[in-house]
Amino acid sequence: MKIIGLIGLPGSGKGEASRIAMQQGLTVLVMG
């Protein structure tokens, strides 16, 4: 199992990265 964490300021692309991950069939957990 691999866990990838994304952090960054607003507008840095975290949402876009999570959308791409979901399209690839990965589980995405958003906290906050």
Residue frames as qw, qx, qy, qz and C-alpha x, y, z in Angstrom:
[[0.000, 0.890, 0.455, 0.000, 0.00, 0.00, 0.00],
 [0.401, 0.144, -0.003, 0.905, 1.24, 3.48, -0.85],
 [0.096, -0.852, -0.449, 0.253, -0.03, 6.69, 0.71],
 [0.391, 0.319, 0.165, 0.848, 0.50, 9.99, -1.09],
 [0.163, -0.759, -0.441, 0.450, -0.14, 13.26, 0.74],
 [0.331, 0.551, 0.260, 0.721, -0.66, 16.59, -0.99],
 [0.281, -0.736, -0.340, 0.513, -0.19, 19.89, 0.81],
 [0.362, 0.198, 0.267, 0.871, 0.03, 23.44, -0.45],
 [0.103, 0.304, 0.206, -0.924, -1.45, 26.89, -0.57],
 [0.535, 0.595, 0.496, -0.338, -4.85, 27.62, -2.11],
 [0.536, 0.791, -0.101, -0.278, -4.67, 27.53, -5.90],
 [0.186, -0.629, 0.725, 0.210, -1.60, 25.28, -5.99],
 [0.549, 0.283, -0.663, -0.422, -3.34, 22.42, -7.85],
 [0.226, -0.131, 0.901, -0.347, -4.27, 20.03, -5.04],
 [0.648, 0.330, 0.410, -0.550, -7.86, 19.79, -6.23],
 [0.641, 0.566, -0.372, -0.361, -6.84, 19.12, -9.82],
 [0.174, 0.406, -0.894, 0.077, -4.40, 16.42, -8.67],
 [0.397, 0.039, 0.803, -0.442, -7.13, 14.76, -6.60],
 [0.710, 0.452, 0.108, -0.529, -9.56, 14.83, -9.54],
 [0.519, 0.534, -0.636, -0.201, -6.98, 13.13, -11.76],
 [0.065, -0.257, 0.926, -0.271, -6.31, 10.53, -9.05],
 [0.587, 0.215, 0.573, -0.530, -10.04, 9.78, -8.78],
 [0.693, 0.535, -0.205, -0.438, -10.28, 9.43, -12.58],
 [0.373, 0.469, -0.801, -0.011, -7.47, 6.87, -12.38],
 [0.798, -0.263, -0.506, -0.196, -9.48, 4.85, -9.85],
 [0.402, 0.136, -0.631, 0.649, -7.49, 5.81, -6.75],
 [0.402, -0.721, -0.554, 0.108, -9.09, 6.43, -3.38],
 [0.201, 0.466, -0.116, 0.854, -9.02, 10.11, -2.41],
 [0.434, -0.653, -0.554, 0.281, -9.58, 11.36, 1.15],
 [0.141, 0.619, 0.005, 0.773, -10.04, 15.10, 1.64],
 [0.496, -0.549, -0.523, 0.424, -9.55, 16.50, 5.14],
 [0.227, -0.427, -0.125, 0.866, -10.44, 20.13, 5.54]]
